[in-house]
Amino acid sequence: MPSLLHEIDPDGDLIVVLKEANTQKVIPDVYLPPRYGSESPDFVLDDTPVNASYIPSGLPCKEKGDDSPDVIRFRVSSRQLMLNSEVFKKMLSGPWKESQPVDPQHLSLQEMHEGSYADSSSDSLSPDEDRPSNRPLSHDPCIREISATGWNAHALLTVFRIIHGQCSEVRTWVNFEFFAHVANIANYYRCAGALSLAAYLWLGSSNEFHDLRQSQRHDGWEMGGDIQFKYVATYSVVKGGHGLSYIETYDLAIGELLSTLETKRWNAIHTLTSALSDMKGKMKRYELCCMSRKYIAAVIGLLELNFEEHPELTVEYGNYDGLSLEGFIEKIQECGPGELQYDMHLCSPKSLVKDTIRKVEEEIKRGHWSLLPLVNRD
């Protein structure tokens, strides 16, 4: 069984055993609408590159054909982990905190916390990268052991190094996929504060991050740039998103956040469809328009034509899958008698829904999570 020992703290009193390393998939699949002029109406997978820069996997070297599981150990200071991580503090202060001696020949694995993940990375360490210690573990009875499952080995090593103040051993640039692995670890162990400086450094060090921030593939976490992330996530999911059926998050811990933002998107679109329906009804009853009956008839006729061309404008209790709020607003602004003389009159369709659109967009720009009151979907 291939094994590595990283002595983050040679005098550390805790061994963290990582099993099934590099089996997480943290890059979500996002499907985008076909480009303008495309012959196919189907959504297409966003293929923006996320791992352009090489990052070592952190896995031990193996002989060809060796399929035995990897075991990677990290000798760390429990005090440092407890100071920087709420989760480690609870774990190491819990009822199982009694010291367990570590046998270097056979380490018993205490299954304190496990997860199941998919996908893997198998590239080996480069000769000069993160060479582990070959010094055997001592029989110090004060050394205790906990286990972890699935994390990216190099990402976990990086997190431990930062927590222990070994910043000179940390890369000044990383690719987006590695950033997501570190983010997932930071989110799980609640140690984002300790990693925030590194996060800001990484975010500003590569054009790769700038390019990805222009797309809709954003990792949800709290390690750094919280205000910026909230703005980007709100815009991407609430205004530019097309529904959760077009996003597969895999092991990235953003499901709850996406569900919250999807609710905001649904309610925003519902608010606009309701405003359109209310406007059309009032115009038919001559409750809104101050123009002639001839003008009103022309407006209603052209509205019906637009509704026929864009049936999504009339869906009041649908799931709105495949429809973005941004695209919906554009269709509303196209809706109406553009060729009529009174298109910009206060009673024109554009003017009548203008305030509703403005209120929705203002809420999005402010990044409020309480975008609109929840609507009963039953």
C-alpha positions as CSV (number, residue, x, y, z in Angstrom):
1,M,0.0,0.0,0.0
2,P,1.7,3.3,-1.1
3,S,2.1,5.7,1.8
4,L,3.4,9.2,2.4
5,L,4.0,11.1,5.6
6,H,4.1,14.9,5.5
7,E,5.6,16.3,8.7
8,I,4.0,19.7,8.8
9,D,5.0,19.9,12.5
10,P,7.7,17.3,13.4
11,D,6.7,17.7,17.0
12,G,3.0,17.5,16.3
13,D,0.7,15.5,18.5
14,L,-1.9,14.6,15.8
15,I,-1.8,12.4,12.7
16,V,-4.4,13.1,10.0
17,V,-4.8,10.1,7.7
18,L,-6.2,10.8,4.3
19,K,-7.8,7.9,2.5
20,E,-9.2,7.7,-1.0
21,A,-7.4,10.8,-1.9
22,N,-8.2,12.9,-4.9
23,T,-11.6,11.3,-5.5
24,Q,-13.6,14.6,-5.3
25,K,-15.0,16.4,-8.3
26,V,-15.3,20.1,-7.5
27,I,-15.8,21.7,-10.9
28,P,-19.5,21.9,-11.7
29,D,-20.9,21.2,-15.2
30,V,-22.8,24.3,-16.4
31,Y,-24.9,24.1,-19.6
32,L,-25.4,27.4,-21.5
33,P,-28.0,28.3,-24.1
34,P,-26.9,27.9,-27.7
35,R,-25.2,30.9,-29.2
36,Y,-27.1,33.2,-31.5
37,G,-27.5,31.8,-34.9
38,S,-26.9,28.2,-33.8
39,E,-28.9,25.6,-35.7
40,S,-29.4,23.4,-32.5
41,P,-31.8,24.6,-29.8
42,D,-30.0,22.4,-27.2
43,F,-28.0,23.8,-24.3
44,V,-24.3,23.1,-24.5
45,L,-21.7,22.3,-21.8
46,D,-19.5,25.3,-20.8
47,D,-16.0,24.2,-21.7
48,T,-14.1,27.0,-20.2
49,P,-10.7,25.6,-19.1
50,V,-10.2,25.3,-15.3
51,N,-6.8,23.6,-14.9
52,A,-4.6,25.3,-17.4
53,S,-1.7,25.5,-14.9
54,Y,-0.1,22.3,-13.6
55,I,-0.6,21.5,-9.9
56,P,0.8,18.3,-8.4
57,S,-1.7,15.7,-7.2
58,G,0.1,15.0,-3.9
59,L,-0.3,11.2,-4.5
60,P,2.6,8.8,-3.8
61,C,4.5,7.3,-6.7
62,K,3.3,3.9,-7.7
63,E,4.7,1.0,-9.7
64,K,2.9,0.5,-13.0
65,G,-0.1,-1.7,-12.5
66,D,-0.3,-1.1,-8.7
67,D,-4.0,-0.5,-7.9
68,S,-3.6,-0.6,-4.1
69,P,-5.2,2.3,-2.3
70,D,-3.1,5.3,-1.3
71,V,-2.7,6.4,2.3
72,I,-1.3,9.8,3.0
73,R,-0.5,11.0,6.5
74,F,0.0,14.5,7.9
75,R,1.7,15.1,11.2
76,V,0.3,18.3,12.6
77,S,-0.3,20.3,15.7
78,S,-3.7,19.8,17.2
79,R,-3.5,23.2,18.8
80,Q,-3.0,25.0,15.5
81,L,-5.9,23.1,14.0
82,M,-8.1,24.0,16.9
83,L,-7.2,27.7,16.8
84,N,-8.0,28.0,13.1
85,S,-10.9,25.5,12.6
86,E,-14.2,25.3,14.3
87,V,-14.7,21.8,13.1
88,F,-11.3,20.5,14.3
89,K,-11.9,22.3,17.6
90,K,-15.1,20.4,18.2
91,M,-13.6,17.1,17.0
92,L,-10.5,17.3,19.1
93,S,-12.4,18.5,22.2
94,G,-15.0,15.7,21.8
95,P,-15.6,12.5,23.8
96,W,-13.0,10.6,21.8
97,K,-10.2,13.0,22.6
98,E,-8.2,10.5,24.7
99,S,-4.8,9.9,23.3
100,Q,-4.3,6.9,21.1
101,P,-0.8,5.5,20.5
102,V,0.3,5.3,16.9
103,D,1.9,2.1,15.6
104,P,4.2,3.0,12.6
105,Q,3.7,-0.5,11.2
106,H,0.0,-0.6,11.5
107,L,-2.0,2.6,12.0
108,S,-5.6,1.9,13.1
109,L,-8.0,4.3,11.4
110,Q,-10.7,5.9,13.5
111,E,-13.6,6.8,11.3
112,M,-14.4,10.1,12.8
113,H,-15.7,11.7,9.6
114,E,-16.0,10.4,6.1
115,G,-17.6,11.3,2.8
116,S,-18.0,9.7,-0.6
117,Y,-16.9,11.4,-3.8
118,A,-16.4,10.8,-7.5
119,D,-13.6,11.5,-10.0
120,S,-9.9,11.4,-9.4
121,S,-6.5,12.8,-10.4
122,S,-3.6,10.4,-10.8
123,D,-0.5,12.5,-11.8
124,S,2.4,12.0,-9.4
125,L,4.5,14.4,-7.5
126,S,7.4,16.0,-9.4
127,P,10.9,15.3,-8.0
128,D,11.2,18.6,-6.3
129,E,7.6,19.1,-5.2
130,D,6.5,18.4,-1.7
131,R,8.9,15.7,-0.9
132,P,7.5,13.9,2.2
133,S,9.5,12.9,5.2
134,N,10.9,9.4,5.4
135,R,11.4,9.5,9.1
136,P,9.4,6.8,10.9
137,L,6.7,7.8,13.2
138,S,7.6,7.6,16.9
139,H,5.7,5.5,19.5
140,D,4.9,8.7,21.4
141,P,1.7,7.8,23.3
142,C,0.6,11.4,23.1
143,I,0.1,11.2,19.3
144,R,-3.5,10.8,18.3
145,E,-5.0,10.0,15.0
146,I,-8.1,11.1,13.0
147,S,-9.0,10.2,9.4
148,A,-10.4,12.1,6.4
149,T,-11.7,10.8,3.1
150,G,-11.7,12.1,-0.4
151,W,-9.9,15.4,-0.3
152,N,-7.3,16.4,-2.8
153,A,-4.0,15.5,-1.2
154,H,-2.0,18.6,-2.3
155,A,-4.9,20.9,-1.4
156,L,-5.1,19.4,2.1
157,L,-1.3,19.7,2.4
158,T,-1.6,23.4,1.4
159,V,-4.3,24.1,4.0
160,F,-2.3,22.5,6.8
161,R,0.8,24.5,5.7
162,I,-1.0,27.8,5.8
163,I,-2.6,27.0,9.2
164,H,0.9,26.2,10.6
165,G,2.3,29.5,9.2
166,Q,4.5,27.8,6.6
167,C,3.5,30.3,3.8
168,S,6.9,30.1,2.1
169,E,6.0,26.5,1.2
170,V,2.7,27.6,-0.5
171,R,2.4,28.4,-4.2
172,T,1.7,32.0,-5.1
173,W,-0.5,31.0,-8.0
174,V,-2.9,28.1,-8.5
175,N,-5.4,27.0,-11.2
176,F,-9.1,27.3,-10.8
177,E,-9.7,23.6,-10.1
178,F,-7.1,23.5,-7.2
179,F,-8.6,26.7,-5.8
180,A,-12.0,24.9,-5.7
181,H,-10.4,21.9,-3.9
182,V,-8.9,24.3,-1.2
183,A,-12.3,26.1,-1.0
184,N,-14.1,22.8,-0.3
185,I,-11.7,21.9,2.5
186,A,-12.0,25.4,4.0
187,N,-15.8,25.3,3.9
188,Y,-16.0,21.8,5.5
189,Y,-13.5,22.5,8.3
190,R,-14.6,26.1,8.8
191,C,-11.1,27.5,8.5
192,A,-11.8,30.1,5.8
193,G,-10.4,33.0,7.9
194,A,-7.0,31.4,8.1
195,L,-6.8,31.0,4.4
196,S,-8.3,34.4,3.3
197,L,-5.0,36.1,2.6
198,A,-3.9,33.2,0.3
199,A,-7.2,33.3,-1.4
200,Y,-6.9,37.0,-2.2
201,L,-3.4,36.4,-3.5
202,W,-4.5,33.6,-5.8
203,L,-7.5,35.5,-7.1
204,G,-5.3,38.4,-8.2
205,S,-2.4,36.4,-9.6
206,S,-3.8,34.8,-12.7
207,N,-5.8,35.8,-15.8
208,E,-7.4,32.4,-15.5
209,F,-9.5,33.6,-12.6
210,H,-10.4,36.8,-14.5
211,D,-11.6,34.8,-17.5
212,L,-13.7,32.4,-15.3
213,R,-15.3,35.3,-13.5
214,Q,-16.7,36.4,-16.8
215,S,-18.3,33.0,-17.3
216,Q,-21.0,31.3,-15.1
217,R,-18.8,28.8,-13.4
218,H,-18.2,30.1,-9.9
219,D,-17.4,28.2,-6.8
220,G,-19.5,29.0,-3.8
221,W,-17.4,29.4,-0.6
222,E,-16.4,31.9,2.0
223,M,-12.6,31.8,1.9
224,G,-12.1,35.2,0.3
225,G,-13.8,37.9,-1.6
226,D,-17.1,37.3,0.1
227,I,-18.8,40.5,-1.2
228,Q,-17.5,40.0,-4.7
229,F,-18.6,36.4,-4.7
230,K,-22.1,37.3,-3.5
231,Y,-22.4,39.9,-6.3
232,V,-21.1,37.5,-9.0
233,A,-23.2,34.5,-7.7
234,T,-26.4,36.6,-7.5
235,Y,-25.9,38.0,-11.0
236,S,-24.9,34.6,-12.5
237,V,-27.7,32.5,-10.9
238,V,-30.5,34.9,-10.3
239,K,-30.2,37.1,-13.4
240,G,-28.2,35.1,-15.8
241,G,-29.0,31.6,-14.8
242,H,-31.4,29.3,-16.6
243,G,-32.4,26.9,-13.7
244,L,-30.7,24.3,-11.6
245,S,-31.4,21.6,-14.1
246,Y,-28.6,23.1,-16.2
247,I,-26.1,22.9,-13.3
248,E,-24.4,19.7,-11.9
249,T,-22.4,20.6,-8.8
250,Y,-21.0,17.1,-8.0
251,D,-19.0,17.5,-4.7
252,L,-18.9,21.2,-4.6
253,A,-20.6,22.4,-1.4
254,I,-22.9,25.0,-2.9
255,G,-26.2,23.2,-3.2
256,E,-27.9,25.1,-0.5
257,L,-26.7,28.5,-1.9
258,L,-27.8,27.6,-5.4
259,S,-31.3,26.5,-4.1
260,T,-31.6,29.9,-2.4
261,L,-30.6,31.8,-5.4
262,E,-32.8,29.7,-7.7
263,T,-35.8,30.6,-5.5
264,K,-34.9,34.3,-6.0
265,R,-34.7,33.8,-9.7
266,W,-38.1,32.0,-9.8
267,N,-39.8,34.7,-7.8
268,A,-38.3,37.5,-9.8
269,I,-39.6,36.0,-13.1
270,H,-43.0,35.2,-11.5
271,T,-43.3,38.8,-10.4
272,L,-42.7,40.0,-14.0
273,T,-45.1,37.5,-15.5
274,S,-47.7,38.5,-13.0
275,A,-47.2,42.2,-13.8
276,L,-47.6,41.5,-17.5
277,S,-50.8,39.5,-16.9
278,D,-52.2,42.2,-14.7
279,M,-51.3,44.9,-17.3
280,K,-53.0,43.1,-20.1
281,G,-56.2,42.5,-18.1
282,K,-56.4,46.2,-17.0
283,M,-55.8,47.4,-20.6
284,K,-58.7,45.2,-21.8
285,R,-60.9,46.8,-19.2
286,Y,-59.6,50.3,-20.2
287,E,-58.4,50.8,-16.6
288,L,-54.8,51.9,-17.6
289,C,-54.6,53.6,-20.9
290,C,-55.6,57.2,-21.5
291,M,-55.3,56.9,-25.3
292,S,-58.0,56.2,-27.9
293,R,-59.7,52.8,-28.2
294,K,-58.0,52.4,-31.5
295,Y,-54.6,52.7,-29.9
296,I,-55.6,50.3,-27.1
297,A,-56.8,47.7,-29.6
298,A,-53.5,48.0,-31.4
299,V,-51.5,47.6,-28.2
300,I,-53.5,44.6,-27.1
301,G,-53.2,43.0,-30.5
302,L,-49.4,43.5,-30.6
303,L,-49.1,42.2,-27.0
304,E,-51.0,39.0,-28.0
305,L,-48.6,38.6,-31.0
306,N,-45.6,39.0,-28.7
307,F,-47.1,36.5,-26.2
308,E,-47.6,34.0,-29.0
309,E,-44.0,34.4,-30.2
310,H,-42.7,34.3,-26.6
311,P,-45.0,31.9,-24.7
312,E,-42.7,32.1,-21.6
313,L,-44.0,35.6,-21.0
314,T,-47.4,34.2,-20.1
315,V,-46.2,31.4,-17.8
316,E,-47.3,32.4,-14.3
317,Y,-46.7,29.2,-12.4
318,G,-44.1,27.3,-14.4
319,N,-40.6,26.2,-13.4
320,Y,-39.0,28.7,-15.9
321,D,-36.3,26.2,-16.8
322,G,-34.2,27.4,-19.6
323,L,-35.3,31.0,-19.2
324,S,-33.0,33.5,-17.6
325,L,-34.3,36.6,-15.9
326,E,-32.0,38.7,-18.0
327,G,-33.4,37.2,-21.2
328,F,-37.0,37.6,-19.8
329,I,-36.5,41.3,-19.2
330,E,-35.1,41.7,-22.8
331,K,-38.2,40.1,-24.2
332,I,-40.5,42.3,-22.1
333,Q,-38.7,45.4,-23.4
334,E,-39.3,44.1,-27.0
335,C,-43.0,43.6,-26.2
336,G,-45.2,46.4,-27.5
337,P,-46.1,48.5,-30.5
338,G,-42.6,49.6,-31.4
339,E,-43.8,50.9,-34.7
340,L,-46.6,53.0,-33.2
341,Q,-46.3,56.7,-32.6
342,Y,-47.0,56.4,-28.8
343,D,-44.5,53.7,-27.9
344,M,-42.9,55.8,-25.2
345,H,-46.2,57.1,-23.8
346,L,-46.7,56.6,-20.1
347,C,-49.4,54.1,-20.9
348,S,-47.3,52.0,-23.3
349,P,-46.5,48.4,-22.3
350,K,-42.8,49.3,-21.7
351,S,-43.7,52.2,-19.5
352,L,-46.3,50.2,-17.5
353,V,-43.8,47.5,-16.5
354,K,-40.8,49.8,-16.2
355,D,-41.1,50.3,-12.4
356,T,-41.4,46.5,-11.8
357,I,-38.3,45.8,-13.9
358,R,-36.4,48.6,-12.1
359,K,-37.2,47.3,-8.7
360,V,-36.1,43.8,-9.6
361,E,-32.9,45.0,-11.1
362,E,-32.1,47.3,-8.1
363,E,-32.5,44.3,-5.7
364,I,-30.1,42.3,-7.8
365,K,-27.5,45.0,-8.0
366,R,-27.6,45.4,-4.2
367,G,-27.0,41.7,-3.9
368,H,-29.8,41.2,-1.4
369,W,-30.6,37.6,-0.6
370,S,-34.1,38.6,0.1
371,L,-34.7,39.6,-3.5
372,L,-38.5,39.0,-3.5
373,P,-40.9,37.4,-1.1
374,L,-41.3,33.7,-1.6
375,V,-44.3,32.6,-3.6
376,N,-46.2,29.4,-2.9
377,R,-45.6,27.1,-5.8
378,D,-48.3,24.7,-5.0
